[in-house]
Amino acid sequence: MKKFYILFIISFLSFTNLFGSSYDTIIKTPNLAGMGNAGISLGEGINALYYNPAALAEVEYSEVSASYSFLFSDSLIRYNTLGYYFGDNGDGGIAIGLVSSGLNGSFSDYSDSFFRNYNENTILFGYGFNVYNGLSFGVKVKTFMVTTTASALGWGVDLGGLYNINNICKLNFLVKNVGLSEIKWTTGNIDVYNTEYDAGIMISPLPGINFGFDMYNINENTFCFNSGIEVWFVKRIAVRTGIYRNLNKDYVYTFGGSVVFNNLFFEYGIEIYNEISSTQTIGLDYKF
């Protein structure tokens, strides 16, 4: 079993180009994980920092958030997020966050020091602002730092937009890695990340019910989507579910929920894969 996980992690790192880009490929927050990771359409507050920065302009509260993911339920990959969001009376919002990942646990005795010592941190800064009559724009700057047998430093810029058609429907778009987003290794190698175009739509047919559908990699041949729904009960309990299709053309089913106590949000999300163990994400948010 251990050999299986080692081979899977190696292929996972190669497939997603994790070197400096785990933030772009496997970002997890518990409430959005429960809704099929449809973060472009459904992300708000601190979650907007990880997905569409234009949504940072949408809410008036401030928020502190932390989460931890049990990737593939075996703790082979350490994956944490920490963020702070400051809302400015609905006219704009600023957020800063940290995404930290690495290999640990069962890999401590793995002979390949590259994987055994792998650590990655991504620092994010985002700003969203209202332009006119429900139209918002946002920008996000991300800095990648990687440490293993070699080290690397890189950066990238994402641009987002959001348009509230009415109280029921909201359109979202995101351009990732605008211009030249790259990471430079001390070995002299340079990884360049291609520009990606994403879009999403959010529909709220009734108060407390939100549905989101995102399309990723619109400019590529492989069609990927994320979809999810959440239902709130008396603003204290939320239940969520969703489904998404990843770059491997696999379908992943998700479930989750929230419990609220005095502005403290206890969050949980689980993603169920076909051939590997599930990923569980827990989190704690404080909104004020």
C-alpha positions in Angstrom: 0.0 0.0 0.0 2.8 2.4 0.8 4.4 1.8 -2.6 1.0 2.7 -4.2 0.9 6.0 -2.4 4.5 6.8 -3.2 3.8 6.2 -6.9 0.6 8.1 -6.7 2.1 11.1 -5.1 5.0 11.2 -7.6 2.5 11.1 -10.5 0.3 13.7 -8.7 3.3 16.0 -8.4 4.2 15.6 -12.0 0.6 15.9 -13.3 -0.3 19.1 -11.4 3.2 20.6 -11.7 3.1 21.2 -8.0 6.4 23.0 -8.1 5.2 26.4 -7.1 1.5 25.8 -8.1 -0.4 23.7 -5.6 -2.3 26.9 -4.8 -3.6 26.9 -8.4 -4.4 23.3 -8.7 -5.5 21.8 -5.4 -6.7 24.7 -3.2 -9.1 23.4 -0.5 -11.4 25.3 1.8 -14.0 23.2 3.7 -17.2 24.9 2.7 -16.2 25.1 -1.0 -14.8 21.6 -0.9 -18.3 20.5 0.1 -19.8 22.3 -2.9 -17.7 20.7 -5.6 -15.0 23.4 -5.3 -17.2 25.8 -7.3 -15.3 28.7 -5.8 -15.5 31.1 -8.8 -19.2 31.3 -8.5 -19.8 30.6 -4.8 -16.6 32.0 -3.1 -17.1 35.1 -0.9 -15.1 36.7 1.9 -11.8 35.0 2.4 -12.7 32.2 0.0 -12.8 34.8 -2.8 -9.1 35.3 -2.3 -8.4 31.7 -3.2 -10.7 31.8 -6.2 -12.2 35.0 -7.7 -10.8 38.2 -6.2 -13.6 40.4 -7.6 -15.9 38.8 -5.0 -13.8 40.5 -2.2 -15.9 43.6 -2.9 -19.2 41.8 -2.2 -19.5 41.6 1.6 -19.2 44.1 4.4 -17.9 41.9 7.3 -14.3 41.0 8.2 -13.1 37.5 8.6 -10.3 35.3 10.0 -10.1 31.8 8.6 -7.9 28.7 9.0 -8.3 25.2 7.5 -6.5 21.9 7.3 -6.9 19.2 4.6 -6.4 15.4 5.1 -5.5 14.8 1.4 -6.4 11.3 0.4 -7.2 10.6 4.1 -3.7 9.3 4.8 -1.9 12.6 5.9 0.8 12.0 3.3 0.4 15.6 2.1 0.3 18.5 4.6 -2.1 21.2 3.3 -3.1 24.3 5.3 -4.6 27.7 4.7 -4.7 30.8 6.8 -6.3 34.1 5.8 -7.6 37.4 6.8 -10.3 39.4 5.0 -11.2 43.1 5.7 -14.5 44.3 4.1 -15.0 48.0 3.5 -18.7 48.6 3.8 -19.5 46.8 0.6 -17.4 49.2 -1.6 -14.3 47.1 -1.6 -12.3 44.4 0.3 -8.7 43.5 1.0 -7.5 40.0 1.9 -4.1 38.3 2.6 -3.6 34.6 2.9 -1.1 31.8 3.2 -1.3 28.3 1.6 1.2 25.8 2.9 1.8 22.3 1.7 4.4 19.5 1.8 5.0 15.8 2.3 5.3 14.3 5.7 4.3 11.4 7.9 4.9 8.2 6.0 7.5 9.8 3.8 9.9 10.5 6.6 11.9 7.4 5.7 11.5 7.6 1.9 14.9 7.4 0.3 14.4 10.2 -2.3 15.3 13.3 -0.4 13.6 15.5 -3.0 10.1 14.3 -2.0 11.0 13.7 1.7 12.0 17.4 2.1 9.5 19.0 -0.1 7.8 22.2 1.3 5.8 24.9 -0.5 4.3 28.1 0.7 2.2 30.5 -1.4 1.5 34.1 -0.1 -1.6 35.8 -1.6 -2.8 39.4 -1.6 -6.1 40.3 -3.2 -8.2 43.4 -3.6 -11.7 43.7 -5.0 -13.6 46.9 -5.7 -17.1 47.9 -7.0 -17.1 49.8 -10.3 -20.8 50.5 -11.1 -24.2 49.0 -10.5 -23.2 45.5 -9.4 -20.1 45.3 -11.5 -16.9 44.5 -9.6 -13.3 43.8 -10.5 -10.5 42.3 -8.5 -6.7 41.5 -8.7 -4.7 38.9 -6.9 -0.9 38.7 -6.6 0.6 35.4 -5.5 4.2 34.5 -4.6 5.4 30.9 -4.6 8.2 29.7 -2.4 9.5 26.1 -2.7 12.1 24.3 -0.6 13.4 20.8 -1.3 16.9 19.6 -2.4 16.8 22.9 -4.4 14.8 26.1 -3.8 12.7 28.3 -6.0 10.8 31.6 -6.0 8.1 32.7 -8.3 5.0 34.9 -8.7 1.8 35.3 -10.6 -1.2 37.6 -11.1 -4.9 36.7 -11.5 -7.7 39.1 -12.6 -11.3 38.6 -11.8 -14.7 40.1 -12.6 -18.2 39.8 -11.2 -21.6 41.1 -12.4 -24.8 41.0 -10.3 -27.6 40.7 -12.9 -30.2 40.8 -10.1 -30.7 39.3 -6.6 -31.0 35.9 -8.2 -28.2 35.6 -10.7 -24.5 36.5 -10.6 -21.9 36.1 -13.4 -18.2 35.6 -12.7 -15.0 35.3 -14.7 -11.4 34.8 -13.9 -8.1 35.1 -15.9 -5.3 33.2 -14.1 -1.6 33.8 -14.6 -1.9 37.0 -16.6 1.1 37.8 -18.6 4.3 35.9 -17.6 3.8 33.9 -14.4 6.8 31.9 -13.6 9.0 30.3 -10.9 12.8 30.3 -11.0 14.9 27.5 -9.4 18.3 27.8 -7.9 19.3 25.1 -10.4 18.6 27.6 -13.2 15.4 25.9 -14.4 12.3 28.2 -15.0 8.7 26.9 -14.9 6.3 29.1 -16.8 2.5 28.9 -16.2 0.1 29.4 -19.0 -2.8 31.8 -18.9 -6.1 30.1 -18.0 -9.6 31.4 -18.5 -12.4 30.4 -16.1 -16.1 31.4 -15.7 -18.9 30.7 -13.3 -22.6 31.5 -12.6 -24.3 31.6 -9.3 -28.1 31.3 -8.9 -30.0 32.0 -5.6 -33.6 31.1 -6.3 -34.6 31.5 -2.6 -33.0 33.1 0.4 -30.5 30.7 1.9 -30.2 28.5 -1.3 -27.2 29.0 -3.5 -26.2 27.1 -6.6 -23.0 27.5 -8.5 -21.5 26.2 -11.8 -17.9 26.9 -12.9 -16.1 26.1 -16.1 -12.3 25.8 -16.0 -9.7 25.8 -18.7 -12.1 27.2 -21.2 -9.2 27.9 -23.6 -8.0 24.2 -23.5 -9.4 21.1 -25.1 -10.1 19.3 -21.8 -13.4 20.5 -20.4 -13.5 20.8 -16.6 -16.4 21.9 -14.4 -17.3 22.4 -10.8 -20.8 22.5 -9.5 -22.4 22.7 -6.0 -25.3 23.8 -3.9 -25.8 24.9 -0.3 -28.9 25.2 1.8 -28.9 27.3 5.0 -31.4 26.6 7.8 -32.1 29.6 10.1 -28.6 31.0 9.4 -27.1 28.4 11.8 -26.7 25.2 9.9 -25.7 24.7 6.3 -25.6 21.5 4.2 -23.7 21.2 0.9 -23.1 18.8 -1.9 -21.6 19.0 -5.4 -19.7 17.3 -8.2 -16.8 18.2 -10.4 -14.8 16.8 -13.3 -11.1 17.2 -13.1 -8.3 17.3 -15.7 -8.0 13.5 -15.4 -11.7 13.4 -16.7 -12.7 11.8 -13.4 -15.9 12.7 -11.6 -15.6 13.6 -7.9 -18.6 13.8 -5.5 -18.5 16.1 -2.5 -20.5 16.8 0.7 -20.1 19.2 3.6 -21.7 21.5 6.1 -21.4 24.3 8.6 -22.5 25.0 12.1 -22.5 28.6 13.4 -22.2 29.7 17.0 -21.8 33.4 17.9 -20.1 34.4 14.5 -17.9 31.3 14.7 -18.2 29.0 11.7 -17.2 25.3 12.0 -16.7 24.0 8.5 -16.3 20.5 7.0 -16.0 19.2 3.5 -15.3 15.8 2.0 -14.4 14.8 -1.6 -15.0 11.2 -2.7 -12.9 9.8 -5.5 -13.3 6.7 -7.6 -10.0 4.9 -7.1 -8.2 6.6 -4.2 -9.1 7.6 -0.6 -11.3 10.6 0.0 -10.0 14.1 1.0 -11.4 15.7 4.1 -11.1 19.4 5.0 -11.9 21.0 8.3 -11.9 24.7 9.1 -12.7 27.5 11.5 -13.9 30.9 10.5 -14.6 34.0 12.6 -16.7 36.8 11.0 -17.0 40.2 12.6 
